[in-house]
Amino acid sequence: MSERIIAIDGPAGSGKTTTAREVAARLGFVHLDSGALYRALTLAVLDHQVPLVGERIVALARSLPVRLVLAGRSFVPEVAGADVSEAIRSERVTARVSEVAALAEVREWVNQQLRLAVGEAVEGVVVDGRDIGTVVFPEAPLKVYLTASEEERAQRRLSQMGRRVDPEAVGRTSAELSRRDLMDSSRAVAPLKPAPDAVVLDTTGLTFGEQVERVLELARKVF
Ligand code: CDP
């Protein structure tokens, strides 16, 4: 299966998830958002008040269970059988997810789930995250690392959430993104960084359509 994987990594707000979803739709591939699984785990940890200890979190994930369920062309995050697609985008989850994602046992469990999930997506799969090209699927034939200036990423995140894009909100969101980027890129296990053979795409100033088109051009050369 590993011959039909596109890995898209990058910092918060770089548009990985929306780009991955659209690229997958255009290629007839399935979309797999790895961040959704870290977020679903974080939601479960907060709701069940489990301490931030890797084994405890993995045990909780198995017992509830926390899962990604293939529905059509994408995977839906579920906690105890309930679709948590909306709940995992809440600010309380966003504020804590990087702490959960820094735990080695948690990452190992998530990576197992991602590899199993890819096995179900026979058409091909676009996987987005932080360590997909470096750790989870280093054999993926196409790896893209999306970046954009911090200001632009903050503006995109605000528009995506339907919030007003005023200077004060941009400042606050950009501080939140950089706090998470710092945690994600400085952690000991699987830090955020481009794979040596990733194509780095700076999307500052590109429209969403242009960004998708650039990734599709790269994909057409490979698949
Ligand atoms: O969409 P956004 O960029 O805000 O983040 P996300 O993809 O939903 O991921 C949320 C968090 O999960 C990240 O800030 C990372 O801490 C963690 N994550 C990770 O460590 N490795 C991944 N492959 C995906 C997400």
Residues whose N, C-alpha, C, O or C-beta is under 5 A from the ligand:
A	BS01	CDP	P11 A12 G13 S34 G35 A36 Y38 V97 S98 A101 D128 G129 R130 D131 R180 D184
